Amino acid sequence: MLQGSFAWIALFAFLAATVNALGILVVFRYREQAEKLTGYLMCFAAGVLISTPLMIALPAALERDPRSGFMALGGFLFMFFSNKVIRYYTHEEALAFGITAAQGIAVHSFVDGIVYTVTFEVSVLVGVLSAGGLVAHEFAEGVITFLVLVKGGVNRRAAMVSAFLMASLTTPLGAFVAYPFVRSLSGGTLGLLLGFVSGVLIYVSALT
């Protein structure tokens, strides 16, 4: 089943990357319009980033493994200390915010790719429905990643390239890395991973 679903996994992983990259390109090309909407987009981002882990990811993780709550705490602390380390070496609070927020989105996008592989292993129908929902949020995620990097003081062109690497390419990367190993991935292990990512997203939402 997994071998036969590889084409579906690849299709949706690259579709997600394309939609994400389109969001980055649009905000890069139409800077003035995007800057006027920055506040609204950041508020939207905060809402998505806090509601997704609390309403979807974390409950699903706890259902698979009750210890996922501790992993969520671990994800939150990982981001907290990452921010401290980056701030120590850059001496720029804004830059630390931008890099740390993008780092969290990169982890989230990487796990999106893993989710594609896992859901398509169950069935094509489950995979299409799950992946369709994930692809739908990729445009906003690309815009958000670019904006948080720019907010952190990163050059616009460098922010565009970095956002593409962090938010776009990480999804197919996660899918293809997970592909050979997903058959041995238990529900409890996936729950722990989802718990960790939930903590990451909660931290990013608190900073947004």
N, CA and C atoms as a LAMMPS dump frame, in Angstrom:
ITEM: TIMESTEP
0
ITEM: NUMBER OF ATOMS
624
ITEM: BOX BOUNDS ff ff ff
-5.0000000000000000e+02 5.0000000000000000e+02
-5.0000000000000000e+02 5.0000000000000000e+02
-5.0000000000000000e+02 5.0000000000000000e+02
ITEM: ATOMS id mol type element x y z
1 1 1 N 0.833 -1.218 0
2 1 2 C 0 0 0
3 1 3 C 0.854 1.249 0
4 2 1 N 1.924 1.243 0.817
5 2 2 C 2.778 2.419 0.921
6 2 3 C 3.47 2.709 -0.387
7 3 1 N 3.964 1.629 -1.069
8 3 2 C 4.653 1.812 -2.324
9 3 3 C 3.724 2.395 -3.373
10 4 1 N 2.477 1.879 -3.427
11 4 2 C 1.52 2.363 -4.398
12 4 3 C 1.074 3.79 -4.138
13 5 1 N 1.206 4.262 -2.905
14 5 2 C 0.755 5.613 -2.562
15 5 3 C 1.847 6.657 -2.736
16 6 1 N 3.044 6.25 -3.15
17 6 2 C 4.151 7.195 -3.238
18 6 3 C 3.839 8.351 -4.193
19 7 1 N 3.178 8.059 -5.313
20 7 2 C 2.842 9.111 -6.277
21 7 3 C 1.927 10.157 -5.652
22 8 1 N 0.97 9.702 -4.835
23 8 2 C 0.067 10.636 -4.152
24 8 3 C 0.841 11.485 -3.148
25 9 1 N 1.734 10.846 -2.405
26 9 2 C 2.537 11.565 -1.416
27 9 3 C 3.365 12.647 -2.099
28 10 1 N 4.041 12.268 -3.189
29 10 2 C 4.885 13.217 -3.911
30 10 3 C 4.049 14.361 -4.491
31 11 1 N 2.89 14.02 -5.052
32 11 2 C 2.019 15.031 -5.651
33 11 3 C 1.62 16.092 -4.639
34 12 1 N 1.116 15.66 -3.478
35 12 2 C 0.631 16.62 -2.489
36 12 3 C 1.779 17.337 -1.783
37 13 1 N 2.908 16.679 -1.615
38 13 2 C 4.049 17.338 -0.988
39 13 3 C 4.55 18.484 -1.856
40 14 1 N 4.667 18.242 -3.16
41 14 2 C 5.141 19.288 -4.058
42 14 3 C 4.059 20.345 -4.307
43 15 1 N 2.795 19.948 -4.257
44 15 2 C 1.713 20.921 -4.364
45 15 3 C 1.751 21.883 -3.178
46 16 1 N 1.972 21.338 -1.984
47 16 2 C 2.078 22.174 -0.793
48 16 3 C 3.242 23.147 -0.915
49 17 1 N 4.385 22.651 -1.388
50 17 2 C 5.555 23.513 -1.551
51 17 3 C 5.289 24.617 -2.572
52 18 1 N 4.567 24.28 -3.641
53 18 2 C 4.267 25.263 -4.693
54 18 3 C 3.336 26.357 -4.181
55 19 1 N 2.294 25.956 -3.472
56 19 2 C 1.339 26.934 -2.925
57 19 3 C 2.041 27.833 -1.907
58 20 1 N 2.893 27.242 -1.082
59 20 2 C 3.648 28.015 -0.096
60 20 3 C 4.553 29.02 -0.787
61 21 1 N 5.274 28.573 -1.82
62 21 2 C 6.177 29.456 -2.56
63 21 3 C 5.409 30.577 -3.252
64 22 1 N 4.202 30.281 -3.702
65 22 2 C 3.37 31.309 -4.332
66 22 3 C 3.034 32.411 -3.339
67 23 1 N 2.723 32.029 -2.1
68 23 2 C 2.465 33.031 -1.067
69 23 3 C 3.677 33.914 -0.819
70 24 1 N 4.862 33.315 -0.788
71 24 2 C 6.105 34.08 -0.588
72 24 3 C 6.325 35.042 -1.742
73 25 1 N 6.129 34.568 -2.964
74 25 2 C 6.352 35.404 -4.144
75 25 3 C 5.388 36.578 -4.191
76 26 1 N 4.131 36.332 -3.864
77 26 2 C 3.129 37.407 -3.899
78 26 3 C 3.482 38.507 -2.904
79 27 1 N 3.843 38.133 -1.673
80 27 2 C 4.159 39.147 -0.67
81 27 3 C 5.475 39.85 -1
82 28 1 N 6.373 39.159 -1.682
83 28 2 C 7.634 39.781 -2.087
84 28 3 C 7.419 40.8 -3.202
85 29 1 N 6.561 40.467 -4.155
86 29 2 C 6.346 41.339 -5.307
87 29 3 C 5.462 42.536 -4.98
88 30 1 N 4.515 42.365 -4.091
89 30 2 C 3.565 43.428 -3.775
90 30 3 C 3.778 43.87 -2.331
91 31 1 N 4.919 44.495 -2.111
92 31 2 C 5.357 44.825 -0.754
93 31 3 C 4.412 45.796 -0.052
94 32 1 N 4.031 46.885 -0.724
95 32 2 C 3.223 47.914 -0.065
96 32 3 C 1.885 47.357 0.394
97 33 1 N 1.237 46.613 -0.499
98 33 2 C -0.052 46.037 -0.138
99 33 3 C 0.098 45.049 1.017
100 34 1 N 1.178 44.293 0.962
101 34 2 C 1.404 43.298 2.014
102 34 3 C 1.679 43.962 3.354
103 35 1 N 2.453 45.068 3.321
104 35 2 C 2.772 45.761 4.566
105 35 3 C 1.525 46.342 5.214
106 36 1 N 0.573 46.782 4.398
107 36 2 C -0.675 47.313 4.948
108 36 3 C -1.473 46.217 5.654
109 37 1 N -1.287 44.994 5.173
110 37 2 C -2.044 43.873 5.741
111 37 3 C -1.252 43.087 6.785
112 38 1 N -0.02 43.562 7.069
113 38 2 C 0.848 42.801 7.966
114 38 3 C 0.202 42.532 9.319
115 39 1 N -0.371 43.578 9.91
116 39 2 C -0.998 43.416 11.217
117 39 3 C -2.104 42.379 11.203
118 40 1 N -2.943 42.44 10.158
119 40 2 C -4.04 41.484 10.048
120 40 3 C -3.51 40.067 9.845
121 41 1 N -2.471 39.95 8.995
122 41 2 C -1.908 38.635 8.725
123 41 3 C -1.247 38.044 9.971
124 42 1 N -0.572 38.912 10.739
125 42 2 C 0.077 38.419 11.951
126 42 3 C -0.96 37.96 12.971
127 43 1 N -2.078 38.708 13.053
128 43 2 C -3.163 38.287 13.951
129 43 3 C -3.756 36.961 13.486
130 44 1 N -3.925 36.849 12.184
131 44 2 C -4.425 35.59 11.628
132 44 3 C -3.456 34.449 11.926
133 45 1 N -2.163 34.749 11.755
134 45 2 C -1.139 33.732 12.017
135 45 3 C -1.194 33.272 13.467
136 46 1 N -1.304 34.246 14.38
137 46 2 C -1.355 33.895 15.8
138 46 3 C -2.558 33.01 16.094
139 47 1 N -3.695 33.347 15.482
140 47 2 C -4.893 32.54 15.69
141 47 3 C -4.737 31.124 15.172
142 48 1 N -4.156 30.998 13.963
143 48 2 C -3.958 29.67 13.376
144 48 3 C -2.961 28.868 14.197
145 49 1 N -1.871 29.526 14.597
146 49 2 C -0.798 28.823 15.294
147 49 3 C -1.188 28.387 16.704
148 50 1 N -2.134 29.107 17.333
149 50 2 C -2.563 28.697 18.675
150 50 3 C -3.736 27.717 18.607
151 51 1 N -4.629 27.907 17.62
152 51 2 C -5.801 27.041 17.548
153 51 3 C -5.468 25.656 16.995
154 52 1 N -4.533 25.604 16.051
155 52 2 C -4.191 24.314 15.452
156 52 3 C -3.655 23.318 16.478
157 53 1 N -2.655 23.697 17.3
158 53 2 C -2.18 22.72 18.29
159 53 3 C -3.189 22.43 19.394
160 54 1 N -3.912 23.451 19.864
161 54 2 C -4.811 23.244 20.993
162 54 3 C -6.068 22.48 20.61
163 55 1 N -6.569 22.695 19.403
164 55 2 C -7.838 22.095 19.001
165 55 3 C -7.673 20.824 18.174
166 56 1 N -6.528 20.677 17.493
167 56 2 C -6.376 19.537 16.586
168 56 3 C -5.172 18.678 16.947
169 57 1 N -3.973 19.274 16.866
170 57 2 C -2.744 18.477 16.979
171 57 3 C -2.561 17.866 18.368
172 58 1 N -2.657 18.695 19.412
173 58 2 C -2.397 18.188 20.758
174 58 3 C -3.437 17.151 21.207
175 59 1 N -4.739 17.389 21.001
176 59 2 C -5.7 16.338 21.354
177 59 3 C -5.443 15.027 20.618
178 60 1 N -5.078 15.133 19.331
179 60 2 C -4.776 13.917 18.575
180 60 3 C -3.534 13.237 19.129
181 61 1 N -2.548 14.033 19.531
182 61 2 C -1.322 13.478 20.09
183 61 3 C -1.604 12.769 21.421
184 62 1 N -2.396 13.4 22.278
185 62 2 C -2.722 12.805 23.581
186 62 3 C -3.532 11.526 23.429
187 63 1 N -4.341 11.476 22.393
188 63 2 C -5.123 10.268 22.146
189 63 3 C -4.207 9.095 21.799
190 64 1 N -3.119 9.407 21.102
191 64 2 C -2.173 8.354 20.721
192 64 3 C -1.22 7.982 21.85
193 65 1 N -0.829 8.985 22.65
194 65 2 C 0.092 8.715 23.755
195 65 3 C -0.101 9.783 24.828
196 66 1 N -0.515 9.418 26.038
197 66 2 C -0.756 10.394 27.104
198 66 3 C 0.486 11.221 27.477
199 67 1 N 1.661 10.713 27.148
200 67 2 C 2.891 11.453 27.462
201 67 3 C 3.155 12.601 26.502
202 68 1 N 2.296 12.761 25.509
203 68 2 C 2.493 13.813 24.516
204 68 3 C 2.436 15.204 25.133
205 69 1 N 1.726 15.331 26.264
206 69 2 C 1.687 16.627 26.951
207 69 3 C 3.07 17.052 27.417
208 70 1 N 3.86 16.099 27.889
209 70 2 C 5.229 16.406 28.287
210 70 3 C 6.087 16.776 27.075
211 71 1 N 5.817 16.134 25.938
212 71 2 C 6.541 16.474 24.717
213 71 3 C 6.174 17.879 24.241
214 72 1 N 4.92 18.272 24.463
215 72 2 C 4.516 19.632 24.111
216 72 3 C 5.283 20.646 24.948
217 73 1 N 5.439 20.341 26.233
218 73 2 C 6.245 21.199 27.096
219 73 3 C 7.686 21.235 26.601
220 74 1 N 8.196 20.075 26.172
221 74 2 C 9.549 20.024 25.638
222 74 3 C 9.704 20.865 24.383
223 75 1 N 8.705 20.834 23.508
224 75 2 C 8.745 21.659 22.305
225 75 3 C 8.735 23.135 22.628
226 76 1 N 7.91 23.509 23.623
227 76 2 C 7.837 24.909 24.043
228 76 3 C 9.187 25.369 24.608
229 77 1 N 9.786 24.546 25.473
230 77 2 C 11.067 24.909 26.081
231 77 3 C 12.19 24.916 25.046
232 78 1 N 12.112 24.015 24.077
233 78 2 C 13.108 23.996 23.008
234 78 3 C 13.121 25.33 22.266
235 79 1 N 11.932 25.835 21.934
236 79 2 C 11.847 27.11 21.231
237 79 3 C 12.276 28.26 22.132
238 80 1 N 11.919 28.18 23.404
239 80 2 C 12.28 29.245 24.348
240 80 3 C 13.798 29.39 24.445
241 81 1 N 14.493 28.277 24.626
242 81 2 C 15.942 28.337 24.763
243 81 3 C 16.624 28.596 23.419
244 82 1 N 15.998 28.162 22.315
245 82 2 C 16.527 28.504 20.996
246 82 3 C 16.536 30.013 20.816
247 83 1 N 15.439 30.643 21.239
248 83 2 C 15.346 32.098 21.154
249 83 3 C 16.431 32.759 21.989
250 84 1 N 16.671 32.225 23.186
251 84 2 C 17.696 32.786 24.07
252 84 3 C 19.086 32.678 23.449
253 85 1 N 19.372 31.516 22.848
254 85 2 C 20.687 31.3 22.238
255 85 3 C 20.889 32.225 21.042
256 86 1 N 19.879 32.316 20.181
257 86 2 C 19.978 33.183 19.011
258 86 3 C 20.138 34.636 19.434
259 87 1 N 19.379 35.051 20.451
260 87 2 C 19.468 36.43 20.938
261 87 3 C 20.853 36.715 21.527
262 88 1 N 21.431 35.717 22.183
263 88 2 C 22.757 35.897 22.789
264 88 3 C 23.81 36.158 21.723
265 89 1 N 23.728 35.417 20.619
266 89 2 C 24.75 35.539 19.578
267 89 3 C 24.487 36.692 18.614
268 90 1 N 23.205 37.072 18.43
269 90 2 C 22.896 38.165 17.513
270 90 3 C 22.798 39.506 18.218
271 91 1 N 22.481 39.48 19.506
272 91 2 C 22.26 40.697 20.295
273 91 3 C 21.129 41.536 19.712
274 92 1 N 20.237 40.894 18.946
275 92 2 C 19.097 41.579 18.353
276 92 3 C 17.835 40.799 18.688
277 93 1 N 16.985 41.409 19.503
278 93 2 C 15.759 40.726 19.907
279 93 3 C 14.845 40.488 18.718
280 94 1 N 14.736 41.485 17.818
281 94 2 C 13.852 41.346 16.662
282 94 3 C 14.334 40.235 15.739
283 95 1 N 15.652 40.187 15.498
284 95 2 C 16.198 39.151 14.635
285 95 3 C 15.987 37.777 15.251
286 96 1 N 16.178 37.685 16.556
287 96 2 C 15.962 36.419 17.252
288 96 3 C 14.52 35.962 17.082
289 97 1 N 13.578 36.903 17.194
290 97 2 C 12.173 36.564 16.996
291 97 3 C 11.931 36.011 15.601
292 98 1 N 12.446 36.709 14.584
293 98 2 C 12.215 36.296 13.209
294 98 3 C 12.765 34.919 12.91
295 99 1 N 13.985 34.67 13.334
296 99 2 C 14.61 33.377 13.074
297 99 3 C 13.901 32.277 13.849
298 100 1 N 13.582 32.544 15.099
299 100 2 C 12.939 31.526 15.926
300 100 3 C 11.545 31.189 15.406
301 101 1 N 10.791 32.202 15.006
302 101 2 C 9.455 31.959 14.466
303 101 3 C 9.529 31.14 13.183
304 102 1 N 10.456 31.503 12.294
305 102 2 C 10.623 30.759 11.05
306 102 3 C 11.084 29.331 11.332
307 103 1 N 11.904 29.173 12.362
308 103 2 C 12.365 27.848 12.766
309 103 3 C 11.172 26.983 13.169
310 104 1 N 10.261 27.553 13.929
311 104 2 C 9.069 26.824 14.332
312 104 3 C 8.212 26.424 13.143
313 105 1 N 8.056 27.33 12.182
314 105 2 C 7.281 27.029 10.987
315 105 3 C 7.962 25.932 10.17
316 106 1 N 9.296 25.958 10.127
317 106 2 C 10.034 24.927 9.396
318 106 3 C 9.771 23.552 10.005
319 107 1 N 9.788 23.473 11.334
320 107 2 C 9.49 22.2 12.008
321 107 3 C 8.071 21.76 11.675
322 108 1 N 7.144 22.706 11.718
323 108 2 C 5.752 22.408 11.409
324 108 3 C 5.608 21.886 9.979
325 109 1 N 6.269 22.541 9.011
326 109 2 C 6.172 22.139 7.61
327 109 3 C 6.789 20.758 7.391
328 110 1 N 7.893 20.496 8.09
329 110 2 C 8.54 19.193 7.98
330 110 3 C 7.595 18.096 8.456
331 111 1 N 6.914 18.347 9.569
332 111 2 C 5.971 17.364 10.099
333 111 3 C 4.755 17.23 9.185
334 112 1 N 4.354 18.313 8.514
335 112 2 C 3.278 18.214 7.525
336 112 3 C 3.61 17.133 6.5
337 113 1 N 4.86 17.135 6.048
338 113 2 C 5.286 16.128 5.083
339 113 3 C 5.175 14.727 5.635
340 114 1 N 5.532 14.552 6.905
341 114 2 C 5.409 13.24 7.551
342 114 3 C 3.943 12.825 7.632
343 115 1 N 3.081 13.792 7.956
344 115 2 C 1.647 13.501 8.049
345 115 3 C 1.111 13.028 6.699
346 116 1 N 1.574 13.636 5.599
347 116 2 C 1.144 13.192 4.272
348 116 3 C 1.444 11.708 4.085
349 117 1 N 2.661 11.32 4.44
350 117 2 C 3.071 9.937 4.257
351 117 3 C 2.232 8.985 5.118
352 118 1 N 2.01 9.363 6.363
353 118 2 C 1.25 8.512 7.28
354 118 3 C -0.194 8.369 6.824
355 119 1 N -0.837 9.456 6.442
356 119 2 C -2.258 9.395 6.073
357 119 3 C -2.469 8.627 4.771
358 120 1 N -1.556 8.769 3.83
359 120 2 C -1.705 8.024 2.579
360 120 3 C -1.412 6.543 2.772
361 121 1 N -0.713 6.195 3.845
362 121 2 C -0.525 4.781 4.151
363 121 3 C -1.849 4.159 4.578
364 122 1 N -2.678 4.943 5.253
365 122 2 C -3.979 4.444 5.693
366 122 3 C -4.859 4.161 4.478
367 123 1 N -5.063 5.187 3.65
368 123 2 C -5.813 5.026 2.402
369 123 3 C -5.665 6.292 1.577
370 124 1 N -5.93 6.178 0.29
371 124 2 C -5.843 7.342 -0.59
372 124 3 C -6.889 8.377 -0.191
373 125 1 N -8.091 7.929 0.17
374 125 2 C -9.159 8.857 0.556
375 125 3 C -8.768 9.654 1.79
376 126 1 N -8.305 8.963 2.819
377 126 2 C -7.886 9.657 4.038
378 126 3 C -6.729 10.609 3.727
379 127 1 N -5.81 10.16 2.884
380 127 2 C -4.673 10.998 2.526
381 127 3 C -5.087 12.261 1.794
382 128 1 N -5.98 12.117 0.821
383 128 2 C -6.425 13.279 0.039
384 128 3 C -7.154 14.279 0.928
385 129 1 N -8.047 13.797 1.799
386 129 2 C -8.797 14.693 2.672
387 129 3 C -7.866 15.422 3.654
388 130 1 N -6.942 14.686 4.237
389 130 2 C -6.018 15.293 5.203
390 130 3 C -5.055 16.259 4.517
391 131 1 N -4.468 15.799 3.408
392 131 2 C -3.494 16.626 2.708
393 131 3 C -4.155 17.862 2.109
394 132 1 N -5.407 17.718 1.663
395 132 2 C -6.115 18.872 1.109
396 132 3 C -6.245 19.989 2.119
397 133 1 N -6.543 19.629 3.369
398 133 2 C -6.639 20.649 4.415
399 133 3 C -5.312 21.301 4.702
400 134 1 N -4.248 20.522 4.668
401 134 2 C -2.917 21.084 4.927
402 134 3 C -2.48 22.008 3.801
403 135 1 N -2.728 21.599 2.557
404 135 2 C -2.34 22.43 1.416
405 135 3 C -3.054 23.776 1.46
406 136 1 N -4.309 23.769 1.928
407 136 2 C -5.106 24.993 1.946
408 136 3 C -4.472 26.102 2.789
409 137 1 N -3.689 25.738 3.811
410 137 2 C -3.11 26.766 4.679
411 137 3 C -1.698 27.163 4.257
412 138 1 N -1.172 26.545 3.196
413 138 2 C 0.212 26.785 2.811
414 138 3 C 0.456 28.206 2.293
415 139 1 N -0.524 28.778 1.587
416 139 2 C -0.333 30.129 1.045
417 139 3 C -0.093 31.125 2.169
418 140 1 N -0.988 31.087 3.172
419 140 2 C -0.829 31.994 4.313
420 140 3 C 0.464 31.702 5.068
421 141 1 N 0.846 30.445 5.151
422 141 2 C 2.069 30.088 5.87
423 141 3 C 3.302 30.669 5.189
424 142 1 N 3.303 30.658 3.845
425 142 2 C 4.415 31.254 3.115
426 142 3 C 4.505 32.75 3.358
427 143 1 N 3.356 33.423 3.314
428 143 2 C 3.317 34.865 3.586
429 143 3 C 3.808 35.163 4.992
430 144 1 N 3.326 34.393 5.95
431 144 2 C 3.676 34.611 7.35
432 144 3 C 5.168 34.414 7.582
433 145 1 N 5.737 33.366 6.986
434 145 2 C 7.163 33.1 7.17
435 145 3 C 8.004 34.249 6.651
436 146 1 N 7.663 34.74 5.469
437 146 2 C 8.381 35.895 4.9
438 146 3 C 8.259 37.113 5.806
439 147 1 N 7.048 37.378 6.297
440 147 2 C 6.816 38.578 7.093
441 147 3 C 7.54 38.54 8.442
442 148 1 N 7.585 37.368 9.082
443 148 2 C 8.259 37.326 10.382
444 148 3 C 9.758 37.496 10.218
445 149 1 N 10.312 37.033 9.096
446 149 2 C 11.733 37.229 8.845
447 149 3 C 12.038 38.703 8.578
448 150 1 N 11.171 39.341 7.776
449 150 2 C 11.349 40.772 7.512
450 150 3 C 11.178 41.573 8.8
451 151 1 N 10.188 41.186 9.612
452 151 2 C 9.976 41.846 10.9
453 151 3 C 11.201 41.705 11.794
454 152 1 N 11.915 40.593 11.636
455 152 2 C 13.123 40.366 12.414
456 152 3 C 14.338 41.082 11.874
457 153 1 N 14.177 41.837 10.767
458 153 2 C 15.292 42.615 10.237
459 153 3 C 16.072 41.931 9.129
460 154 1 N 15.593 40.804 8.621
461 154 2 C 16.275 40.105 7.534
462 154 3 C 15.993 40.828 6.221
463 155 1 N 17.012 40.963 5.372
464 155 2 C 16.871 41.567 4.052
465 155 3 C 15.756 40.88 3.271
466 156 1 N 14.964 41.648 2.491
467 156 2 C 13.786 41.102 1.823
468 156 3 C 14.129 39.957 0.882
469 157 1 N 15.18 40.106 0.095
470 157 2 C 15.539 39.034 -0.831
471 157 3 C 16.021 37.798 -0.064
472 158 1 N 16.818 38.037 0.969
473 158 2 C 17.275 36.922 1.803
474 158 3 C 16.103 36.276 2.523
475 159 1 N 15.127 37.099 2.931
476 159 2 C 13.935 36.57 3.594
477 159 3 C 13.127 35.701 2.642
478 160 1 N 13.051 36.105 1.367
479 160 2 C 12.311 35.31 0.384
480 160 3 C 12.963 33.937 0.2
481 161 1 N 14.283 33.928 0.041
482 161 2 C 15 32.661 -0.15
483 161 3 C 14.902 31.795 1.11
484 162 1 N 15.09 32.428 2.272
485 162 2 C 15.044 31.685 3.533
486 162 3 C 13.658 31.113 3.783
487 163 1 N 12.629 31.921 3.496
488 163 2 C 11.254 31.446 3.686
489 163 3 C 10.968 30.257 2.785
490 164 1 N 11.478 30.317 1.557
491 164 2 C 11.277 29.2 0.629
492 164 3 C 11.946 27.929 1.158
493 165 1 N 13.166 28.068 1.657
494 165 2 C 13.889 26.908 2.182
495 165 3 C 13.232 26.368 3.449
496 166 1 N 12.776 27.279 4.338
497 166 2 C 12.232 26.868 5.629
498 166 3 C 10.803 26.362 5.55
499 167 1 N 9.971 27.046 4.77
500 167 2 C 8.539 26.747 4.782
501 167 3 C 8.066 25.931 3.586
502 168 1 N 8.74 26.042 2.446
503 168 2 C 8.287 25.346 1.24
504 168 3 C 8.948 23.979 1.074
505 169 1 N 10.274 23.964 1.036
506 169 2 C 10.992 22.726 0.75
507 169 3 C 10.934 21.721 1.895
508 170 1 N 10.675 22.201 3.108
509 170 2 C 10.666 21.279 4.245
510 170 3 C 9.516 20.283 4.192
511 171 1 N 8.421 20.627 3.521
512 171 2 C 7.291 19.699 3.439
513 171 3 C 7.622 18.46 2.597
514 172 1 N 8.078 18.625 1.328
515 172 2 C 8.479 17.412 0.598
516 172 3 C 9.651 16.695 1.26
517 173 1 N 10.548 17.448 1.897
518 173 2 C 11.664 16.823 2.591
519 173 3 C 11.151 15.898 3.697
520 174 1 N 10.199 16.401 4.483
521 174 2 C 9.625 15.584 5.547
522 174 3 C 8.933 14.35 5.006
523 175 1 N 8.223 14.504 3.886
524 175 2 C 7.514 13.368 3.293
525 175 3 C 8.482 12.294 2.822
526 176 1 N 9.549 12.708 2.153
527 176 2 C 10.471 11.727 1.58
528 176 3 C 11.384 11.11 2.632
529 177 1 N 11.7 11.871 3.682
530 177 2 C 12.485 11.295 4.776
531 177 3 C 11.663 10.245 5.512
532 178 1 N 10.366 10.535 5.701
533 178 2 C 9.499 9.615 6.447
534 178 3 C 9.123 8.382 5.639
535 179 1 N 9.13 8.501 4.336
536 179 2 C 8.627 7.424 3.476
537 179 3 C 9.226 6.048 3.78
538 180 1 N 10.552 5.914 3.89
539 180 2 C 11.104 4.571 4.127
540 180 3 C 10.805 4.019 5.528
541 181 1 N 10.498 4.899 6.481
542 181 2 C 10.387 4.468 7.875
543 181 3 C 8.957 4.427 8.419
544 182 1 N 8.01 4.942 7.64
545 182 2 C 6.685 5.165 8.205
546 182 3 C 5.971 3.861 8.559
547 183 1 N 6.296 2.751 7.914
548 183 2 C 5.646 1.484 8.239
549 183 3 C 5.95 1.053 9.682
550 184 1 N 7.136 1.436 10.162
551 184 2 C 7.52 1.042 11.526
552 184 3 C 7.137 2.093 12.562
553 185 1 N 6.47 3.173 12.125
554 185 2 C 6.094 4.252 13.038
555 185 3 C 4.789 3.904 13.729
556 186 1 N 4.847 3.73 15.036
557 186 2 C 3.642 3.384 15.796
558 186 3 C 2.811 4.634 16.066
559 187 1 N 1.553 4.393 16.431
560 187 2 C 0.68 5.521 16.751
561 187 3 C 1.183 6.321 17.933
562 188 1 N 1.794 5.646 18.909
563 188 2 C 2.324 6.344 20.07
564 188 3 C 3.493 7.242 19.719
565 189 1 N 4.366 6.771 18.832
566 189 2 C 5.513 7.582 18.419
567 189 3 C 5.055 8.824 17.675
568 190 1 N 4.086 8.656 16.788
569 190 2 C 3.535 9.799 16.066
570 190 3 C 2.892 10.777 17.038
571 191 1 N 2.237 10.265 18.056
572 191 2 C 1.626 11.127 19.064
573 191 3 C 2.658 11.968 19.784
574 192 1 N 3.787 11.355 20.143
575 192 2 C 4.853 12.103 20.81
576 192 3 C 5.409 13.197 19.901
577 193 1 N 5.563 12.878 18.63
578 193 2 C 6.069 13.867 17.677
579 193 3 C 5.09 15.02 17.514
580 194 1 N 3.81 14.689 17.418
581 194 2 C 2.786 15.733 17.304
582 194 3 C 2.741 16.598 18.568
583 195 1 N 2.964 15.968 19.714
584 195 2 C 3.001 16.731 20.957
585 195 3 C 4.132 17.744 20.953
586 196 1 N 5.313 17.333 20.521
587 196 2 C 6.461 18.236 20.46
588 196 3 C 6.166 19.424 19.541
589 197 1 N 5.626 19.153 18.368
590 197 2 C 5.31 20.215 17.407
591 197 3 C 4.235 21.14 17.957
592 198 1 N 3.285 20.609 18.712
593 198 2 C 2.25 21.444 19.328
594 198 3 C 2.881 22.483 20.249
595 199 1 N 3.86 22.048 21.048
596 199 2 C 4.562 22.991 21.918
597 199 3 C 5.308 24.047 21.134
598 200 1 N 5.911 23.644 20.021
599 200 2 C 6.622 24.592 19.155
600 200 3 C 5.666 25.662 18.639
601 201 1 N 4.5 25.236 18.145
602 201 2 C 3.544 26.178 17.567
603 201 3 C 2.938 27.097 18.623
604 202 1 N 2.712 26.571 19.81
605 202 2 C 2.171 27.412 20.886
606 202 3 C 3.157 28.522 21.232
607 203 1 N 4.436 28.189 21.283
608 203 2 C 5.452 29.205 21.573
609 203 3 C 5.502 30.272 20.492
610 204 1 N 5.497 29.837 19.219
611 204 2 C 5.536 30.796 18.116
612 204 3 C 4.313 31.703 18.143
613 205 1 N 3.144 31.142 18.431
614 205 2 C 1.922 31.953 18.48
615 205 3 C 2.001 32.991 19.575
616 206 1 N 2.675 32.649 20.689
617 206 2 C 2.803 33.602 21.791
618 206 3 C 3.684 34.793 21.417
619 207 1 N 4.615 34.584 20.489
620 207 2 C 5.507 35.663 20.068
621 207 3 C 4.947 36.479 18.912
622 208 1 N 4.013 35.88 18.167
623 208 2 C 3.544 36.532 16.939
624 208 3 C 2.746 37.795 17.227
